[in-house]
Amino acid sequence: MITLIIGHRGTGKTDLVKRMQLTMSHPEVAYLDLDDEIEKRIGKTIRELFLEHGEAYFREMEKQIFLEVLQKPYRDIFLVLGAGFDVTTVPADLHVLWVKRQTDLDGRIFLNRPRLNPDMSPLQEYIKRASPREVRYQEVADEVYLMPEGIFEHHHQVLGLERRILSGQLHNITGGITVESSVFKKAQRFELFKKRYAGRGVDYFELRDDFLNEDQILQFIQAMPEEKIVFSFRAVKDRADWWSSEKAQFILQKASWIDWPLELGVPTEVLDRLAKEKIILSAHESVHLFDLQKLENEVGHLKFAPLIESFSDLQRLNKWQQEQDDSRSFLPRSKDGRWAWYRLLQKGRQMINFWREGQGSAGDQPSLFHWMMTPIAAKSFAAVLGDPVDHSFTPVEHSDFFASRNLPVFAIRISREEWDVAMPILQELGLQYAAVTSPHKERAARWCYHPTLPAVNTLYFNRKTSKWMGTSTDEAGFVELIEGVGMLAPLQKEIAVWGGGGTLPMIEKVLPHASYYSARTGELREGSESADGVNPKVVIWAAPRVDDTYMPPADWTPAMIFDLNYKEDSVGREYAQLAKANYESGLKMFVAQAQQQRMFWKECEEKA
């Protein structure tokens, strides 16, 4: 079988295929990248082809060599396509795997790839092309792999899980998945879906009458007779004649549960026709909680899935679910998917819980990868706390450490204003280990009453003493990042620090004689030793991407940018491109400080 791997620029398709070649190696299977094949054939880099001949020429060459690669004599071929490949020309009988990341539409800035629209900013260029590509990928994909953020190498837990997902060797999946209409678009797509999930321990498949037509619902039930089905009423329509039809009788008989939402009104027909234990009564608006509870004794299960905005509401409704945990399920929803971590925490604690392969029916449904990474009914958990956190590498970086303790690692977004409310609630829910990022490092220091540090990035909750302990590993990571640059005081005169936030005290300790500038005003910070007319050779970029971030003066000509961020849309990347400077992302700093975090947590465990 030929599998085409598609996805946005910078998603990590090429690295994925390299990992597959290591973990799924077979002499009759080829793992190829179309860009590599083009470069071998033409004898020039992709960048050179773009610069010398333009994009139109490259696209024609891309199509030609693509067709040649399909003729290679291998049993199976996994072929990475460039983000701009015209996927509408892909033959219908090929398997298309869309590799997707949560941050795809945030934008990415590249320092080693050809610019396609140099008249735009690098971020605008990416975003302009990403949105229409997203639509095309959605149209042609037979399977979606929601790949987590992070560096997989040397992390056995994530490498093993990725191999099982991509080779179709998952078992004991649990939870449920909502079946989308795209599954039925091609016969091959449905067969692949069955191969991935039939007999793999999925608790139930949800068939919604607003997503699927009756023929698709019947096809699914007949094709997967051993699987449990939740048939969910969602469409607003007249069902007067439907109840007595043969199709309705078949669906109602074969489904393990019937889900009726209160948004469609009182479930009179459902209550009259079905056994109590077969009925799930659901509600998706906060105002319906009282009405939901009034009918609790007449149905088998309650499912409450409202939009909520606060940790206080999360705590209140979590307690509601726990009061009757065998007959109630709480599935919080948000506009940006921020409660996915809570749904993971509830794995094994309530009857109804969904994961997703692609789009899913709610943004708060966790990916299959994160679902499988999460142990059932974990007693406590670890998390990275910050805003934003979707880009965080922390869950992957610490995956082996916490897997050995049978604990999950979540990414939890907490806004600046929510910290004091959120932390006691998270502690109550089981938070024990935390990596803390912007904008909370100073608050974390106050939270653990640290006697000397003004900012900490690592917390541990001692259950015996009911006290939080904290430390900062940023200094060790920062020293690793800059690799001794500016350690001598005279050399620090040629270093400028742009921004700083919660890391500023740490940077000042390491580089006391550098020049310090506010990224919000562009002005020299009070007490800085810089002289007028400074033109630094090194810029330490410590500013986030916010609307009021200033760029350094246009007459600066730094040779090197050290970025404390590793996020791919960092303004530090953009500045390095603008200044034509060498660039080092904050990834090295992140890995070094993460190693120190694990040492701190281990010491805390031993003392506890």
HUZI-V21231 format. One record per backbone hydrogen bond with DSSP energy under -1.0 kcal/mol. NH is the residue of the N-H (numbers start at 1). CO is the residue of the C=O. E is the energy in kcal/mol with one decimal. If there is no record, write none. Layout:
((NH CO E) (NH CO E))
This chain:
((3 77 -3.4) (4 95 -3.2) (5 79 -3.2) (6 97 -2.4) (11 8 -1.6) (16 12 -2.0) (17 13 -2.2) (18 14 -1.9) (19 15 -2.1) (20 16 -2.6) (21 17 -2.3) (22 18 -1.2) (23 19 -2.9) (24 20 -2.9) (29 26 -2.0) (30 76 -2.4) (32 78 -3.1) (34 80 -2.7) (37 33 -2.2) (38 34 -2.3) (39 35 -2.4) (40 36 -2.3) (41 37 -2.0) (42 38 -2.9) (43 39 -2.4) (49 45 -2.2) (50 46 -2.3) (51 47 -2.4) (52 48 -2.6) (53 49 -2.4) (54 50 -1.5) (58 54 -1.6) (59 55 -2.6) (60 56 -1.7) (61 57 -2.2) (62 58 -2.6) (63 59 -2.1) (64 60 -2.0) (65 61 -2.4) (66 62 -2.0) (67 63 -1.9) (68 64 -1.4) (69 65 -2.4) (70 66 -1.6) (71 68 -1.3) (72 69 -2.0) (74 72 -2.0) (75 28 -1.4) (76 28 -1.6) (77 1 -1.9) (78 30 -2.9) (79 3 -2.8) (80 32 -2.5) (81 5 -2.7) (85 82 -1.7) (87 85 -1.6) (89 86 -1.7) (90 87 -1.4) (94 91 -1.6) (95 2 -2.2) (97 4 -3.2) (98 143 -2.9) (99 6 -2.8) (100 145 -2.5) (104 101 -1.8) (106 103 -1.8) (109 568 -2.7) (120 117 -2.2) (125 121 -2.5) (126 122 -1.7) (127 123 -2.5) (128 124 -2.5) (129 125 -1.3) (130 126 -2.2) (131 127 -1.6) (133 129 -1.4) (134 130 -2.4) (135 131 -1.3) (136 132 -1.8) (137 133 -2.9) (138 134 -2.3) (139 135 -1.6) (140 136 -1.8) (141 137 -2.1) (142 96 -2.3) (143 96 -1.5) (145 98 -2.9) (147 100 -2.5) (147 145 -1.2) (155 152 -2.2) (159 155 -2.1) (160 156 -2.5) (161 157 -1.9) (162 158 -2.6) (163 159 -2.1) (164 160 -1.9) (165 161 -2.5) (166 162 -2.6) (167 163 -1.8) (169 164 -2.8) (173 200 -2.2) (174 201 -2.6) (176 353 -1.9) (177 204 -1.3) (179 206 -2.5) (183 180 -1.6) (184 181 -1.8) (185 182 -1.4) (190 186 -1.7) (191 187 -2.1) (192 188 -2.3) (193 189 -2.0) (194 190 -2.4) (195 191 -2.2) (196 192 -2.0) (197 193 -2.0) (198 194 -2.6) (200 197 -1.8) (203 175 -1.8) (204 175 -1.1) (205 228 -2.1) (206 177 -2.5) (207 230 -2.9) (209 232 -2.2) (212 208 -2.4) (217 213 -2.1) (218 214 -2.8) (219 215 -2.4) (220 216 -2.3) (221 217 -2.3) (222 218 -2.5) (223 219 -2.2) (224 220 -1.9) (227 224 -1.4) (230 205 -2.4) (231 257 -2.4) (232 207 -2.5) (233 259 -2.6) (243 239 -1.4) (245 242 -1.8) (249 245 -2.1) (250 246 -2.3) (251 247 -2.5) (252 248 -2.9) (253 249 -1.8) (254 250 -2.5) (255 251 -2.3) (256 229 -1.6) (257 229 -1.9) (258 278 -2.7) (259 231 -2.7) (260 280 -2.7) (262 282 -2.8) (264 261 -2.0) (265 262 -2.1) (268 266 -2.0) (271 267 -2.7) (272 268 -2.1) (273 269 -2.0) (274 270 -2.1) (278 275 -1.6) (279 276 -1.7) (280 258 -3.2) (281 301 -2.8) (282 260 -2.7) (283 303 -1.8) (288 285 -1.9) (289 286 -1.5) (292 288 -2.4) (293 289 -2.2) (294 290 -1.7) (296 293 -1.4) (298 295 -1.8) (300 276 -1.1) (300 279 -1.4) (301 279 -1.6) (302 327 -2.5) (303 281 -2.5) (304 329 -2.8) (305 283 -2.9) (308 333 -2.5) (314 310 -1.7) (315 311 -2.6) (316 312 -2.4) (317 313 -2.5) (318 314 -2.0) (319 315 -2.0) (320 316 -1.5) (321 317 -2.1) (322 318 -2.2) (323 319 -1.5) (327 324 -1.6) (329 302 -2.2) (331 304 -2.8) (333 306 -2.5) (340 337 -1.3) (343 339 -1.7) (344 340 -1.9) (345 341 -2.2) (346 342 -1.6) (347 344 -1.7) (349 346 -2.7) (355 176 -2.3) (356 366 -2.3) (365 362 -1.7) (368 356 -1.5) (371 367 -2.3) (372 368 -2.6) (373 369 -1.6) (377 347 -2.9) (381 430 -2.1) (382 408 -2.5) (383 433 -1.5) (384 410 -2.3) (385 435 -2.8) (386 412 -1.5) (387 438 -2.3) (392 389 -2.0) (397 393 -2.8) (398 394 -2.5) (399 396 -1.4) (402 398 -2.2) (403 399 -2.2) (404 400 -1.8) (406 403 -1.4) (407 402 -2.6) (410 382 -2.4) (412 384 -2.7) (414 386 -2.1) (418 415 -1.1) (422 418 -3.2) (423 419 -2.5) (426 422 -2.8) (427 423 -2.5) (428 424 -2.0) (429 425 -2.0) (430 426 -1.0) (431 426 -2.8) (432 381 -2.6) (433 381 -1.2) (434 459 -2.3) (435 383 -2.5) (436 457 -2.7) (437 385 -2.7) (440 437 -2.1) (444 440 -2.7) (445 441 -1.5) (446 442 -1.8) (447 443 -2.5) (448 444 -1.8) (450 445 -2.4) (456 441 -2.2) (457 471 -1.5) (458 471 -1.6) (459 434 -2.8) (460 469 -2.4) (461 432 -2.6) (462 467 -3.0) (466 462 -1.8) (467 462 -1.1) (469 460 -2.9) (471 458 -1.8) (477 473 -1.7) (478 474 -3.0) (479 475 -2.6) (480 476 -1.6) (481 477 -2.0) (482 478 -2.4) (483 479 -1.1) (485 482 -2.1) (487 484 -1.8) (492 488 -1.1) (493 490 -1.0) (494 491 -1.8) (495 492 -1.8) (496 538 -2.4) (497 515 -3.3) (498 540 -3.0) (499 517 -2.6) (500 542 -1.7) (503 500 -2.0) (504 501 -1.4) (507 503 -2.3) (508 504 -2.7) (509 505 -1.6) (510 506 -1.8) (511 507 -3.3) (514 511 -1.4) (515 495 -2.7) (517 497 -2.8) (518 523 -2.7) (522 518 -2.4) (525 516 -3.5) (528 525 -1.9) (537 494 -1.7) (538 494 -2.0) (539 560 -2.3) (540 496 -3.0) (541 562 -3.2) (542 498 -3.0) (546 544 -1.1) (549 546 -1.7) (550 519 -3.7) (556 553 -1.6) (559 537 -2.1) (560 537 -1.6) (561 582 -2.2) (562 539 -2.5) (563 584 -2.9) (564 541 -3.0) (570 567 -1.7) (574 570 -1.3) (575 571 -2.7) (576 572 -2.1) (577 573 -2.2) (578 574 -2.3) (579 575 -3.0) (581 576 -2.2) (582 559 -2.2) (584 561 -2.2) (586 565 -2.6) (590 586 -2.6) (591 587 -2.6) (592 588 -2.0) (593 589 -2.6) (594 590 -2.1) (595 591 -1.9) (596 592 -1.5) (597 593 -1.9) (598 594 -2.1) (599 595 -1.5) (600 596 -2.2) (601 597 -2.8) (602 598 -2.3) (603 599 -2.1) (604 600 -2.4) (605 601 -2.4) (606 602 -2.1) (607 603 -2.1) (608 604 -2.0))
